Amino acid sequence: MNIAKIIVDVPANQIDRTFDYLIPEDWHDEDFIQPGMRVIVPFGPRKVQGFVVGLSNETEIKKLKSVESVLDLTPVLTQELLELGEWLRDTTLCFLITAYQAMLPAAMKVKYEKEVHLKNAQTICDELKNLFVNDVIQWKEIENNKLIFPLIQKELKKGNMEVVYRIEDRAKKKKVKVISTKKTKDELLQLLDSFPNQALKQKEIIQFFIDGPEQIELQQLINILDTTISPINSLIKKGILQEHYEEVYRDPYEKREFKQSEPLPLTEEQTKAMMPIIESIRKGRHDVFLMYGVTGSGKTEIYLQAIAEVLKQGKEAIMLVPEISLTPMMVARFKSRFGADVAVLHSGLSQGEKYDEWRKIQRKEVKVVVGARSAIFAPFENLGIIIIDEEHETSYKQEENPRYHARDVAIKRGKYHQCPVVLGSATPSLESFARAQKGVYRLLTLKKRINASVLPAVEIVDMREELRCGNRSMFSKILFEKLKDRLEKGEQSVLFLNRRGFSTFVMCRDCGFVLRCPHCDISLTYHKHDDMLKCHYCSFETRLLTTCPECRSEHIRFFGTGTQKVEEELAKLLPEARVIRMDVDTTSRKGAHEKLLSAFEEKKADILLGTQMIAKGLDFPDVTFVGVLAADSMLHIPDFRASEKTFQLITQVSGRAGRHELPGEVVIQTYTPDHYSIVLAAKTDYDTYYRKEMAIRKLYHYPPFYFLTLITISHPELMKVVDAAEKVSAILRGRLSNQAIILGPVASPIPRLKNRYRYQCMIKYKDEPNLGRTLRSILHHFQQEMSRNDLQISIDMNPFMMI
């Protein structure tokens, strides 16, 4: 095979296909270049990264360029992942290169650098000559220099200089300096006596190698002997020691010890739920199971024992958990059960740590991956099970290209490997539960908590009544009493609020003016700790104003409640309470999430206050009370899934209470106490909720009865957006069948984001075979405007974010 078929790193419609390149003769050895490897190839005037997707002996092109170099010695994408990329392109309408890059850690995305190289120094003026270092100048140093740029351009035309495109692989391997001895232990003993007494440190080092290992990391040696680099260097110069570099993994968990844990005895209900999964593993059958189990019913133990069965068969496992519940607690459960066989992938790791964890998978040094959404692309070649915990979580859906859902990818991979896929949740998504009811998925039910602990008693508080009784506090009377009671008993409480910041918006009391983001049609949120107003969409921030810009009034007031405001109020009302606040602001630094949860676990705090990140995955024996402060904050967003998300969140957060010996209680504060999602969440009655919500979805033609596609058009100019949106709508109406329901174009719920106006069209359909072709033709029709006129069209075939 002397021709490589390559997908190049240029995301554009007309380039979304393979290009043929010659494999240099020196590389004709069998298997040197293989499908799945990254290579560097010339493309137009530059060099770009590409993925080899196939090999051939034939081409229709007369004059071929050659592959310049390889970035990998072994394929980074398996044959299965190469095929999966094509499936992603077809189902999410992304470019193939985008699909392949989504499968790899960020460290493996190359960096393109442009340089100007000096070819003929004789005719260049001194002013330009002085800019060059070793006949090279970086492009970024000249492109913004209005005086030098035209001079460089002239010299480029004369041929005295040339532009060179350099590709730098960001994937850096960590190497450490290792010190070893060049002598035998007997030779070292003889040398020891020849050293003078003043060379005390050198003698100490020699003695260390006589008693200890033949080699050791330099830093370890310095730490153990409390020495400096100087005596080590002296021994190297004398030829007694030598140094070399060894590659090591960046291990985010190297400082933590995980005690080996044994499988727990299963209850009768757990055993009944697990048997079909074990049967599917042993028979090598592709089944999709929906494990519907109440919070605290022991789903994780079933996952662990199913994975243990897979490892017995010599196969591999992927375990997905939502980013926010990928807590140290969850990692510890897997590491203590499977030890060094586990790799962990999530956003809290540095780029280098993620790259090293991924390499452990690629090198077959681990058999289990625990991770968030992107871990579904782990390059395993012998998968035995894929598990998705909290399968209802919307974070499994990627919101930028490729807009895949991890559940769909898991089922696709499960089919390829003929292995079971397990979807677990206390509150399954309506789509998954409907599939289980139809028999598409196999339903496994866990209705009881383990340890025979009962579900917590839940009370709904009508905050309108609290106001009528003169309680203007953010805490209802009963919630405050229960917080005080837990403090007196030495038990712990969790307070959940679905907002971060100090207040949700700032308004002038005199004229009603609300301070808004200048780049987005959204109000700014006040953050008290740095006295700033921030936009949670584009990160714009500004100092808090003291007077209204509209009417010059000084009556600027805060409205709504954020986590900072709750924390401040708790400090006033319960000064003796120790509070830990967990939101995006307090957990942005690396390791902060783990540190805060460890402090709460060690009972260094009485109250854990937080946003969605505390709603799931936490299991603390002393938490006996959960308070939900603004249960209806999500009910009123323009999204047909709003009530489903509210039901799921309240059920999940309520499940944090009374998980062990001590009974739990929950108080839900709301201004809409009669809404069915809140009433049924309080009763933990998923079945009734499912029936009620399904009737509404059927009536209004929403999933799971209809499929959805959302097309969002954006541009800095309003009229251009409106014009393009109307054209898109006309194409849809002209090409799709009468059964398709086309809504719009209308302004998006947030009509302007980051200085771009936004319009959208929605398609509801049951079976529309022509849809994919129509949507591709829309992208093709607008491709010139998209590249030249800053128009953006994004198509989401299965939208979870409606705003």
C-alpha angles and dihedrals in degrees: 000000000000102000125073120204105216137188106212127216096252111110102209134123098244093046096049093109139074123284123204120236131178117246107226114250093244088063097050089104109121115275097001091123112035135175111271096038123123114234138176116238136174111253116178109315094338142059119244140180118258140180120232106228100170147357129228145167094217136067138166092216115097100203116036130189118226132244105259102203144332126248095196134043092204129031115275092198122053122222088257092054091048089055091042089056090058090049090051091050091054097043100040099030092234129139116269091237089055091053093050094047091051088061095059132069115264090248088069095059104104125232118231115214124186118208136178113226122201112235102170117025096176098079099036119108117245091244090065095035091061091058094063122090110197088345092303133105125182114243093227089061092061107030094078094041105097094192099049100036096073091047091053090047091056092049091049089055091050090052095242090120136026135204113237124193112216123194119208121193108223092201101105120181116219114239129186130199112250124197120209136171123255092199135069119250091255091053090049091052091053091047093050094070093049093062117096118242093249090063088073097144093049090051090049091053092049090049089051091057091045091054100030145035127330091236138019139173110272094234092050091051091051091049097046095049095034089230139132133245093258101079090043091054090049091055090048091053089050090055094243096110131028134199133217138159125253128191115243134180121247098236114193090195101044093110093053125082118214116202113220110257127203126222112271121233109264124231119238090259093050092049091050091051093046101049097074090050092051090047090051091050093049094047093045092235129157106232126155112218126193108205105200107188132156118248110284095020093125102256092149093058089054089051091051094049093045089052090049088056090051092051089051087059090053092249135124135247138210118204116189123195128173113269093245094053095045087104127161084255092062093044090050092054092056097038092049091050100041103018117191091003089081128088119188124209123185142127094263091072123088118249090257093050091050090049092051093047089050091050090054087058094045092049090050091240091131133041103195129056121195112187153122127272101307092052086080086082094059105147096240117149100192107044117179101176141002118203126190113192119201087015091182092067113120091213088080087074116081112223098202130051123330087040096197130156113227090220092060092046090048092053091047091051092043089056091050093050095036091233134132123267116208120200112191131190144138087217108030119200112262090243093056095043091049089052090050090050089052092049095247087117124032111242120224115184132203110181101166132066117237118250084038088267112160125233112264121269108253127207125188117213120201104220091197088065090049089055092048089053090054098257105140094168121110087237121074117228094252094046091051092049092051091049089052092046092054091049090054092048093047091241126135132247135201121211116196125199123171094218138068128208129048100284135358097236144354119230138180109242092208104050103012095240112161118206107240136185111266090219101041135040092242135102120254121247121227117232109194101194092070097020092239137138110224137189110223091204107050100013093241111158136183139172117272112266119233095200131041111256090215105048102007090237118153092214096105109155138180121241130192128021130272131182093261091054092049090050091052092048091050090052089055098044100034105025091166092058117100108219130195114196118205120188138118091284097053097040101045094101119081113267094010093113092055093043094053094046092047090052090052092047090052088054093245087138136040099205130040109201119188156128129254093314091075095048097087146022095032121122116177119163095213097051104108101153133053123184121194107201105187106018094166099048090105097041095080102050115112097256128112088220093057095105092043091053090047092050092047095047096048092046092048096047092044087055091066090075127086098000094149136030097316116078118242135225131196131197118195116197116201144153090215103051094160097058108120094228091058096041093049094042088055089054092042086232103154095161095059090043090051093052094047095046093045090056090054093046091051092049094052098037099247132143134321086034094044135025118235135214121185121200116194121192121192138178137154089247119067097211093052090053093049092048094049092044091053091049091050091050091050092052091050094049091047097050108031125078125260089254092068114091110217116195123191155313091231135148112273117253086256097040096190129034126172091351092307124118114226133207128172144199123200127204122200115191145154102201120001110160092177095054100093092049091047094050092048090051089053090054090046092048093053099036095107092049089046093054098038109027103040093248115153126199118183122185121199113190093192108022122199096167108063097176 
